Amino acid sequence: MKIEKANAGHLTNFEVLDFLRTRGAKTDPMGCLGAVAASECKVYEFLLKTPACNQTKESVSEFAKRCEGFKLTHAEKQNIINWRPSSVPDVFSMVEECEKRFSRDEHGVICKPDERVKEILNLIDEVLPPAPTEPEDEVMEDA
Protein backbone atom coordinates (compact mmCIF):
# COMPACT_ATOMS: atom_id res chain seq x y z
CA MET A 1 0.00 0.00 0.00
CA LYS A 2 1.28 3.45 -0.90
CA ILE A 3 0.53 6.51 1.24
CA GLU A 4 -0.46 9.27 -1.16
CA LYS A 5 -1.11 12.04 1.31
CA ALA A 6 -0.16 11.63 4.96
CA ASN A 7 -2.73 12.97 7.42
CA ALA A 8 -5.12 14.23 4.73
CA GLY A 9 -7.71 14.99 7.41
CA HIS A 10 -10.46 13.30 9.31
CA LEU A 11 -12.69 10.73 7.67
CA THR A 12 -16.46 10.53 7.91
CA ASN A 13 -18.04 7.33 9.16
CA PHE A 14 -19.22 6.75 5.58
CA GLU A 15 -15.64 6.90 4.25
CA VAL A 16 -14.45 4.41 6.87
CA LEU A 17 -17.38 2.10 6.14
CA ASP A 18 -16.73 2.32 2.40
CA PHE A 19 -13.05 1.51 2.94
CA LEU A 20 -13.89 -1.50 5.12
CA ARG A 21 -16.35 -2.76 2.48
CA THR A 22 -13.63 -2.62 -0.18
CA ARG A 23 -11.33 -4.60 2.13
CA GLY A 24 -13.95 -7.33 2.50
CA ALA A 25 -15.26 -6.70 6.01
CA LYS A 26 -18.36 -8.69 6.99
CA THR A 27 -20.62 -8.96 10.02
CA ASP A 28 -20.02 -12.71 10.21
CA PRO A 29 -16.86 -13.21 12.32
CA MET A 30 -15.96 -16.35 10.38
CA GLY A 31 -16.28 -14.47 7.09
CA CYS A 32 -13.67 -11.97 8.26
CA LEU A 33 -10.93 -14.48 8.84
CA GLY A 34 -7.91 -13.52 6.79
CA ALA A 35 -9.56 -10.69 4.85
CA VAL A 36 -9.47 -8.04 7.58
CA ALA A 37 -8.56 -7.84 11.25
CA ALA A 38 -11.17 -8.78 13.83
CA SER A 39 -11.14 -5.20 15.11
CA GLU A 40 -11.99 -3.95 11.61
CA CYS A 41 -14.98 -6.31 11.54
CA LYS A 42 -16.15 -4.88 14.87
CA VAL A 43 -15.86 -1.33 13.53
CA TYR A 44 -17.69 -2.40 10.37
CA GLU A 45 -20.48 -3.97 12.43
CA PHE A 46 -20.82 -0.80 14.53
CA LEU A 47 -20.90 1.51 11.48
CA LEU A 48 -23.71 -0.56 9.94
CA LYS A 49 -25.89 0.68 12.81
CA THR A 50 -25.13 4.36 12.12
CA PRO A 51 -26.47 6.73 9.43
CA ALA A 52 -23.33 5.96 7.38
CA CYS A 53 -24.79 2.61 6.27
CA ASN A 54 -27.35 4.33 4.00
CA GLN A 55 -25.16 7.14 2.72
CA THR A 56 -23.52 7.39 -0.70
CA LYS A 57 -20.52 9.35 -1.95
CA GLU A 58 -22.94 11.54 -3.87
CA SER A 59 -25.18 12.34 -0.88
CA VAL A 60 -22.20 13.20 1.34
CA SER A 61 -20.62 15.39 -1.36
CA GLU A 62 -23.91 17.12 -2.13
CA PHE A 63 -24.54 17.87 1.54
CA ALA A 64 -21.03 19.28 2.00
CA LYS A 65 -21.50 21.52 -1.02
CA ARG A 66 -25.04 22.69 -0.25
CA CYS A 67 -24.35 23.56 3.39
CA GLU A 68 -21.62 26.09 2.50
CA GLY A 69 -24.03 28.99 3.13
CA PHE A 70 -24.23 28.02 6.79
CA LYS A 71 -20.47 28.58 7.25
CA LEU A 72 -20.02 25.39 9.25
CA THR A 73 -16.54 24.26 10.18
CA HIS A 74 -15.20 21.05 8.67
CA ALA A 75 -15.66 19.28 12.03
CA GLU A 76 -19.29 20.48 12.29
CA LYS A 77 -20.08 19.23 8.79
CA GLN A 78 -18.45 15.94 9.63
CA ASN A 79 -20.48 15.54 12.83
CA ILE A 80 -23.70 16.31 10.98
CA ILE A 81 -22.87 13.79 8.25
CA ASN A 82 -21.83 11.15 10.80
CA TRP A 83 -24.78 11.49 13.17
CA ARG A 84 -27.53 12.97 10.95
CA PRO A 85 -29.27 15.14 13.58
CA SER A 86 -33.05 15.20 13.41
CA SER A 87 -33.99 17.95 15.86
CA VAL A 88 -33.09 21.53 16.70
CA PRO A 89 -31.41 20.56 20.02
CA ASP A 90 -29.29 17.98 18.17
CA VAL A 91 -27.94 20.65 15.81
CA PHE A 92 -27.38 23.12 18.65
CA SER A 93 -25.22 20.49 20.38
CA MET A 94 -23.10 19.97 17.24
CA VAL A 95 -22.57 23.57 16.15
CA GLU A 96 -20.41 25.76 18.34
CA GLU A 97 -22.02 29.11 19.31
CA CYS A 98 -25.04 28.17 17.22
CA GLU A 99 -27.26 30.90 18.66
CA LYS A 100 -24.74 33.62 17.81
CA ARG A 101 -23.58 32.28 14.44
CA PHE A 102 -27.08 31.60 13.11
CA SER A 103 -28.59 34.97 14.07
CA ARG A 104 -28.07 36.10 10.46
CA ASP A 105 -28.71 34.30 7.19
CA GLU A 106 -26.19 33.91 4.34
CA HIS A 107 -27.09 37.43 3.09
CA GLY A 108 -26.50 39.04 6.50
CA VAL A 109 -30.20 39.55 7.24
CA ILE A 110 -31.12 39.16 10.92
CA CYS A 111 -33.13 36.01 11.59
CA LYS A 112 -34.01 33.61 14.39
CA PRO A 113 -31.33 30.95 14.98
CA ASP A 114 -34.04 28.27 15.22
CA GLU A 115 -35.15 29.11 11.67
CA ARG A 116 -31.61 28.65 10.33
CA VAL A 117 -31.28 25.36 12.19
CA LYS A 118 -34.58 24.20 10.67
CA GLU A 119 -33.13 25.06 7.25
CA ILE A 120 -30.18 22.75 8.02
CA LEU A 121 -32.58 20.03 9.16
CA ASN A 122 -34.56 20.40 5.93
CA LEU A 123 -31.34 20.11 3.95
CA ILE A 124 -30.39 17.00 5.92
CA ASP A 125 -33.79 15.43 5.22
CA GLU A 126 -33.54 16.34 1.55
CA VAL A 127 -29.97 15.19 0.87
CA LEU A 128 -28.88 12.58 3.42
CA PRO A 129 -30.67 9.22 3.49
CA PRO A 130 -32.57 8.33 6.65
CA ALA A 131 -30.73 6.71 9.54
CA PRO A 132 -31.26 2.98 10.02
CA THR A 133 -34.05 1.90 12.29
CA GLU A 134 -33.36 -0.47 15.15
CA PRO A 135 -34.95 -3.91 14.85
CA GLU A 136 -37.64 -4.46 17.49
CA ASP A 137 -35.63 -7.32 19.04
CA GLU A 138 -32.78 -4.96 19.96
CA VAL A 139 -35.18 -2.35 21.35
CA MET A 140 -36.82 -4.97 23.58
CA GLU A 141 -33.42 -6.15 24.89
CA ASP A 142 -32.45 -2.58 25.85
CA ALA A 143 -35.62 -2.07 27.91
C-alpha positions in Angstrom: 0.0 0.0 0.0 1.3 3.4 -0.9 0.5 6.5 1.2 -0.5 9.3 -1.2 -1.1 12.0 1.3 -0.2 11.6 5.0 -2.7 13.0 7.4 -5.1 14.2 4.7 -7.7 15.0 7.4 -10.5 13.3 9.3 -12.7 10.7 7.7 -16.5 10.5 7.9 -18.0 7.3 9.2 -19.2 6.7 5.6 -15.6 6.9 4.3 -14.4 4.4 6.9 -17.4 2.1 6.1 -16.7 2.3 2.4 -13.0 1.5 2.9 -13.9 -1.5 5.1 -16.3 -2.8 2.5 -13.6 -2.6 -0.2 -11.3 -4.6 2.1 -13.9 -7.3 2.5 -15.3 -6.7 6.0 -18.4 -8.7 7.0 -20.6 -9.0 10.0 -20.0 -12.7 10.2 -16.9 -13.2 12.3 -16.0 -16.4 10.4 -16.3 -14.5 7.1 -13.7 -12.0 8.3 -10.9 -14.5 8.8 -7.9 -13.5 6.8 -9.6 -10.7 4.9 -9.5 -8.0 7.6 -8.6 -7.8 11.2 -11.2 -8.8 13.8 -11.1 -5.2 15.1 -12.0 -3.9 11.6 -15.0 -6.3 11.5 -16.2 -4.9 14.9 -15.9 -1.3 13.5 -17.7 -2.4 10.4 -20.5 -4.0 12.4 -20.8 -0.8 14.5 -20.9 1.5 11.5 -23.7 -0.6 9.9 -25.9 0.7 12.8 -25.1 4.4 12.1 -26.5 6.7 9.4 -23.3 6.0 7.4 -24.8 2.6 6.3 -27.3 4.3 4.0 -25.2 7.1 2.7 -23.5 7.4 -0.7 -20.5 9.4 -1.9 -22.9 11.5 -3.9 -25.2 12.3 -0.9 -22.2 13.2 1.3 -20.6 15.4 -1.4 -23.9 17.1 -2.1 -24.5 17.9 1.5 -21.0 19.3 2.0 -21.5 21.5 -1.0 -25.0 22.7 -0.3 -24.4 23.6 3.4 -21.6 26.1 2.5 -24.0 29.0 3.1 -24.2 28.0 6.8 -20.5 28.6 7.3 -20.0 25.4 9.2 -16.5 24.3 10.2 -15.2 21.0 8.7 -15.7 19.3 12.0 -19.3 20.5 12.3 -20.1 19.2 8.8 -18.4 15.9 9.6 -20.5 15.5 12.8 -23.7 16.3 11.0 -22.9 13.8 8.3 -21.8 11.2 10.8 -24.8 11.5 13.2 -27.5 13.0 11.0 -29.3 15.1 13.6 -33.0 15.2 13.4 -34.0 18.0 15.9 -33.1 21.5 16.7 -31.4 20.6 20.0 -29.3 18.0 18.2 -27.9 20.6 15.8 -27.4 23.1 18.7 -25.2 20.5 20.4 -23.1 20.0 17.2 -22.6 23.6 16.1 -20.4 25.8 18.3 -22.0 29.1 19.3 -25.0 28.2 17.2 -27.3 30.9 18.7 -24.7 33.6 17.8 -23.6 32.3 14.4 -27.1 31.6 13.1 -28.6 35.0 14.1 -28.1 36.1 10.5 -28.7 34.3 7.2 -26.2 33.9 4.3 -27.1 37.4 3.1 -26.5 39.0 6.5 -30.2 39.5 7.2 -31.1 39.2 10.9 -33.1 36.0 11.6 -34.0 33.6 14.4 -31.3 31.0 15.0 -34.0 28.3 15.2 -35.1 29.1 11.7 -31.6 28.7 10.3 -31.3 25.4 12.2 -34.6 24.2 10.7 -33.1 25.1 7.2 -30.2 22.8 8.0 -32.6 20.0 9.2 -34.6 20.4 5.9 -31.3 20.1 3.9 -30.4 17.0 5.9 -33.8 15.4 5.2 -33.5 16.3 1.6 -30.0 15.2 0.9 -28.9 12.6 3.4 -30.7 9.2 3.5 -32.6 8.3 6.7 -30.7 6.7 9.5 -31.3 3.0 10.0 -34.1 1.9 12.3 -33.4 -0.5 15.2 -34.9 -3.9 14.8 -37.6 -4.5 17.5 -35.6 -7.3 19.0 -32.8 -5.0 20.0 -35.2 -2.4 21.3 -36.8 -5.0 23.6 -33.4 -6.1 24.9 -32.4 -2.6 25.8 -35.6 -2.1 27.9 
